[in-house]
């Protein structure tokens, strides 16, 4: 299973997107397909303009191993 990078971007396929909240903050838990394997990442609501959904191809930006931005491709 791949590990998210400390800094950089990944182009991935979203397999599933599930909303949840932590202490009132909104997130999506994305199951993604990366060339090295599938994994799940948590994405805060401020990271996207339009929430990604299953079947979407997106570019994830990372800083310190956390998703900071989601861009549709």
N, C-alpha and C positions, 0 to 999 in steps of 0.2 A: 504494500500500500504506500502511495507517495505521501511525503510530508510537505505541507505548505511551505513555500520559501520565506525566508526572513524578509526579502524585498524582491519585488518583481511582479510579473503578470503570468496568468495561465489562460489559454483559450480552451473552454470546456463546453460540454453538453450537459444541460441540467436534466437530470432524470426525474427529480421530484422536488417540490418546494412546499414546506410545511411552516405555517406561521406559529409563533409562540412568543411569550413575553417573559422577561426577567425583571422583577421589581418594577413593573409597569412600562418598561422599555420594549418596543416592538422589534422582533427579529424574524428572519426566515432561516430555517434549517434546510440547506440545499444538499441533496445527494447529487453528486456530479460525476461525470465520466472524464477521467484524465487518461492520457495514453499509457500511464504506468499502472492504472487501476482506478476503481471507484472509491469514493470517500464522501464523507459528510462534513460540511463546513457551516458555521453559523455566521449570518450576515446581519448587521444592524440596519434598521430601516433607513438611516440617512445615507447608506451606501448606494442606493439605486434611485433612478427617476421613475421607472416603471418596474413594478415587482416582477422578477423572473418567474417563469412557470416551467413545468415539465415539457421537454422538447425544444426549449430555447437554447441557442448557442450564445454564450456570453464570454466576455473577457473579465476575469477577476484580477483586481490589483491587491497586492499584499504589502503589509508593513509589519515587521516583527511577527510574522506568521499569521496575522489576522487580516481578514478581508476588509479593505477600506473603500472599495468602489466596485460596482458592477455595471458594465457597459454592454448593451445589446450589440450583436455582430450581424 
